[in-house]
Amino acid sequence: MNSSELLQQALNDKHTLHSIAFSTPWAARAFGLTLAAVEKNLFTLPMFQQALIARIARSEAQGHAIADEEHYYSCWIEALTTLLNQASLIVPGTLVEQEHEIREHTHQMHLHQEAHFPPRPLVIVEGQ
């Protein structure tokens, strides 16, 4: 089953999502973001499919064959970014700044969690 068929199946049946396996968390997030964008009618599944095909074709024209899932999902993210830019959902020049803000927020949340729930050493009792 190709990625477009998988997306369509996930749109039609949410239980499908439980059976999908990704090799990296960020590939799963890219899939989920695309699924959410299609559900919110930011673009259609055929629009995404065409954007992904075009991005893969550009990559292959530059001599970079899709050799692994990481490269495939890099093209996926670039296709998604292109569609979000076309829909004016990403303000040009602010993507790096937004990414920094998200990373900083995540770091602050981690610090807050450690302050209130400090890590405890794992104790292994022999024989149990």
C-alpha positions as CSV (number, residue, x, y, z in Angstrom):
1,M,0.0,0.0,0.0
2,N,1.5,3.4,-1.0
3,S,1.5,6.4,1.3
4,S,-1.5,8.1,-0.4
5,E,-3.6,4.9,-0.1
6,L,-2.5,4.8,3.6
7,L,-3.6,8.4,4.1
8,Q,-6.9,7.8,2.5
9,Q,-7.5,4.7,4.6
10,A,-6.6,6.6,7.7
11,L,-9.0,9.4,6.8
12,N,-11.8,6.9,6.3
13,D,-11.0,4.7,9.3
14,K,-9.2,6.1,12.4
15,H,-8.6,2.5,13.7
16,T,-6.1,2.1,10.8
17,L,-3.8,4.6,12.6
18,H,-3.1,2.0,15.3
19,S,-1.6,-0.5,12.8
20,I,0.7,1.9,11.0
21,A,4.4,1.6,12.0
22,F,7.0,4.3,11.3
23,S,10.8,3.9,11.7
24,T,11.1,7.4,13.3
25,P,8.9,9.6,15.4
26,W,9.3,12.5,13.0
27,A,8.0,10.5,10.1
28,A,4.9,9.6,12.2
29,R,4.5,13.3,13.0
30,A,4.8,14.3,9.3
31,F,2.1,11.7,8.4
32,G,-0.1,13.0,11.3
33,L,0.3,16.7,10.3
34,T,-0.6,15.9,6.7
35,L,-3.6,13.9,7.8
36,A,-4.8,16.7,10.1
37,A,-4.3,19.3,7.3
38,V,-6.4,17.2,4.9
39,E,-9.1,16.8,7.6
40,K,-9.1,20.6,8.2
41,N,-9.5,21.1,4.4
42,L,-6.3,23.1,4.1
43,F,-5.7,21.1,1.0
44,T,-6.9,17.9,-0.6
45,L,-5.3,14.5,-0.6
46,P,-4.8,14.6,-4.4
47,M,-3.1,18.0,-4.0
48,F,-0.7,16.6,-1.5
49,Q,-0.1,13.5,-3.6
50,Q,0.8,15.8,-6.6
51,A,3.1,17.9,-4.4
52,L,4.9,14.8,-3.1
53,I,5.3,13.4,-6.6
54,A,6.7,16.7,-7.8
55,R,9.1,16.9,-4.9
56,I,10.3,13.4,-5.4
57,A,10.8,14.1,-9.1
58,R,12.9,17.2,-8.3
59,S,15.0,15.1,-5.9
60,E,15.5,12.4,-8.5
61,A,16.3,15.0,-11.2
62,Q,19.1,16.2,-8.9
63,G,20.5,12.7,-8.8
64,H,19.1,11.8,-5.4
65,A,17.0,8.6,-5.6
66,I,14.7,7.8,-2.8
67,A,16.9,5.2,-1.1
68,D,15.3,5.0,2.4
69,E,12.4,6.1,4.5
70,E,14.3,9.1,5.9
71,H,14.7,10.6,2.4
72,Y,11.1,9.8,1.5
73,Y,9.8,11.6,4.5
74,S,12.1,14.5,4.0
75,C,10.4,14.9,0.6
76,W,7.1,14.4,2.3
77,I,7.8,17.3,4.7
78,E,9.0,19.6,1.9
79,A,5.8,18.8,-0.1
80,L,3.7,19.6,3.0
81,T,5.6,22.8,3.6
82,T,5.1,23.8,0.0
83,L,1.3,23.4,0.3
84,L,1.2,25.2,3.7
85,N,3.2,28.1,2.1
86,Q,0.8,28.2,-0.9
87,A,-2.2,28.4,1.6
88,S,-0.4,31.3,3.4
89,L,-0.3,29.3,6.6
90,I,3.5,29.8,7.0
91,V,4.7,33.3,7.0
92,P,7.8,33.5,4.8
93,G,11.0,34.0,6.9
94,T,9.4,33.0,10.2
95,L,9.7,29.2,10.0
96,V,13.1,29.1,11.7
97,E,11.9,31.6,14.4
98,Q,8.8,29.5,15.0
99,E,10.8,26.3,15.3
100,H,13.1,28.0,17.8
101,E,10.1,29.1,19.9
102,I,8.7,25.6,19.9
103,R,12.1,24.1,20.9
104,E,12.5,26.7,23.7
105,H,9.0,26.0,24.9
106,T,9.7,22.3,24.9
107,H,13.0,22.9,26.8
108,Q,11.2,25.0,29.4
109,M,8.5,22.4,29.9
110,H,11.3,19.8,30.4
111,L,13.0,22.0,33.0
112,H,9.7,22.5,34.8
113,Q,9.0,18.8,34.8
114,E,12.4,18.0,36.3
115,A,12.0,20.7,39.0
116,H,8.7,19.1,40.2
117,F,9.4,15.5,39.3
118,P,13.2,15.0,39.7
119,P,14.5,11.8,38.1
120,R,15.0,9.0,40.6
121,P,17.6,6.3,40.4
122,L,16.4,2.9,39.3
123,V,16.8,0.3,41.9
124,I,17.0,-3.3,40.9
125,V,16.5,-5.8,43.7
126,E,18.3,-9.0,43.0
127,G,16.1,-12.1,42.8
128,Q,12.9,-10.1,42.0
